Amino acid sequence: MNQTRGDALVADYLERVWEAAAGLDPVRREELIQDLREHIAAARAELSPETEAGVQTILDRLGDPAVIAAEA
């Protein structure tokens, strides 16, 4: 898979979480994004080979960005 496509999927997902978490304390918002970024990176490292579908599955398992923000 084109690595940049996987990166674009992740960037879009994290942007949606960022926007949904606008009401959070700024420090907590940054922590949330960093935690998600680390989790996604670890999961992507286990994909062999990495595919667009595999990256999308990781993001789908994390859940809806609005729900993640609300739970934070």
C-alpha positions as CSV (number, residue, x, y, z in Angstrom):
1,M,0.0,0.0,0.0
2,N,1.1,3.5,-0.6
3,Q,2.3,4.6,2.9
4,T,1.0,8.1,2.4
5,R,-2.6,6.8,1.9
6,G,-2.4,5.1,5.4
7,D,-1.0,8.2,6.8
8,A,-3.8,10.3,5.2
9,L,-6.4,8.0,6.7
10,V,-4.9,8.3,10.2
11,A,-4.5,12.1,9.8
12,D,-8.1,12.5,8.8
13,Y,-9.3,10.3,11.7
14,L,-7.2,12.3,14.3
15,E,-8.4,15.6,12.8
16,R,-12.0,14.4,13.4
17,V,-11.2,13.5,17.0
18,W,-9.4,16.8,17.5
19,E,-12.5,18.7,16.2
20,A,-14.9,16.6,18.3
21,A,-12.8,17.2,21.4
22,A,-12.8,21.0,21.1
23,G,-14.5,21.4,24.4
24,L,-11.9,19.5,26.3
25,D,-9.1,21.1,28.4
26,P,-6.3,21.8,25.9
27,V,-3.8,19.6,27.7
28,R,-6.3,16.7,27.9
29,R,-7.1,17.2,24.2
30,E,-3.4,16.9,23.3
31,E,-3.0,13.9,25.5
32,L,-5.9,12.2,23.9
33,I,-4.5,12.7,20.4
34,Q,-1.1,11.6,21.5
35,D,-2.5,8.4,23.1
36,L,-4.5,7.6,19.9
37,R,-1.4,8.3,17.7
38,E,0.7,5.9,19.7
39,H,-2.0,3.2,19.7
40,I,-2.5,3.5,16.0
41,A,1.3,3.4,15.3
42,A,1.6,0.2,17.4
43,A,-1.3,-1.4,15.6
44,R,0.0,-0.4,12.2
45,A,3.4,-1.9,13.0
46,E,1.7,-5.3,13.4
47,L,0.2,-5.1,9.9
48,S,2.3,-7.2,7.5
49,P,1.9,-5.9,4.9
50,E,0.2,-2.7,5.7
51,T,-2.9,-2.2,3.6
52,E,-5.5,0.5,3.4
53,A,-8.1,-1.9,4.6
54,G,-5.9,-2.9,7.5
55,V,-5.4,0.7,8.6
56,Q,-9.2,1.4,8.2
57,T,-9.9,-1.6,10.4
58,I,-7.7,-0.2,13.1
59,L,-9.5,3.1,13.0
60,D,-12.9,1.4,12.9
61,R,-12.0,-0.6,16.0
62,L,-11.1,2.6,17.8
63,G,-14.6,3.9,17.2
64,D,-16.4,7.0,16.2
65,P,-14.3,10.2,16.9
66,A,-17.3,11.9,18.5
67,V,-17.8,9.1,20.9
68,I,-14.1,9.0,21.8
69,A,-14.1,12.7,22.5
70,A,-17.3,12.5,24.6
71,E,-15.8,9.7,26.7
72,A,-12.6,11.7,27.2
